[in-house]
Amino acid sequence: MTNQTKLLITGATGFTGIHACHHFQQAGYEVIGVSRKPFTLEGSQMQIEPCDLTNKNEIMDLIQKHNPDRVLHLAGQNHVPSSWTNPIASLEVNTMSTAYLLEAIRHEIPECRVVVVGSTLQFDINDITTLEHPYSLSKTLQALVARSWQLLYEMDIVIANPSNLIGPGKSNGVCSILAKKVAEMELLGSEKVLKINNLLAQRDFLDVRDAVSGYEIIFNKSQSGSMHNITSGLPRYLKEIISSLQAISSVEFTVESIEDKLEEKEIMHSSNLIVENMSSFIPFDKSMEDILNYQRKSLA
């Protein structure tokens, strides 16, 4: 990678996008951020390029204007509950925008390397009963589109599937939601009670900064057409989030759970490429500390 490598990042103003822009700028890339609306990235001179990725004409203009060497496709609808209320929007944003983007790249810069960020929540296309929600459908179709364009048009496309991302920043994830409530207890005097649906629900949590480091590894070392999971490989019960917050909070609080129903998740490990090239992962408790400090700063 040289200082002249131009990287276009879609979804640049999202939770992962902001971390990705900072990471790749520091790594020496020329970064072009893409978002629906104009935006200035805090702590950076980089301006964000406005583009509606559900508009194929706008995407074509974007690619023609910048001709990037690499594209990191982060943009999408990543909220499962929203996919239930508006499944068509999830399909448009996650699936069709990917098709429009890859088609524009095929016409203008077919040699461009593209990393499409999917999800470990994809379902097994050979078993429709594994489909749990419209979000999973949209991300599975997104991956199929990406793999199809790679195969049919011999494009340089790779898929990265991260697990549930956590870390400092604006996020709708459960860790950020709970940390915000604790920060409100500390700084705003809110009721010292944390309510949660199920303490025994289980998730694989991965720090967003580790995910972004994984995307760089995939750019530099993966083969075209490959798919790579990026996970911690250690599913955690939600009660572990609570315990971590209790350990670092300046106030004592109680926990109310609607139900304590044991929920086991299949362990999904990172691909060999990630395991062999990632020097270390950020510890879970460090991630939680950074999340709480971010929420404290946001309320101060």
GIDA-V337802 format. One record per run of one state. SS is the DSSP state (helix for helix, strand for strand, loop for the rest). FROM is the first residue (numbers start at 1). LEN is the number of residues. If there is no record, write none. Layout:
BEGIN
SS,FROM,LEN / SS,FROM,LEN
END
This chain:
BEGIN
loop,1,5 / strand,6,5 / loop,11,4 / helix,15,12 / loop,27,3 / strand,30,6 / loop,36,3 / strand,39,2 / loop,41,6 / strand,47,4 / loop,51,5 / helix,56,11 / loop,67,3 / strand,70,4 / loop,74,6 / helix,80,6 / loop,86,1 / helix,87,22 / loop,109,4 / strand,113,5 / loop,118,10 / helix,128,3 / loop,131,3 / helix,134,20 / loop,154,2 / strand,156,7 / loop,163,1 / strand,164,3 / loop,167,7 / helix,174,15 / loop,189,4 / strand,193,6 / loop,199,3 / strand,202,2 / loop,204,1 / strand,205,3 / helix,208,14 / loop,222,5 / strand,227,4 / loop,231,5 / strand,236,2 / helix,238,11 / loop,249,5 / strand,254,6 / loop,260,12 / helix,272,6 / loop,278,6 / helix,284,16 / loop,300,1
END
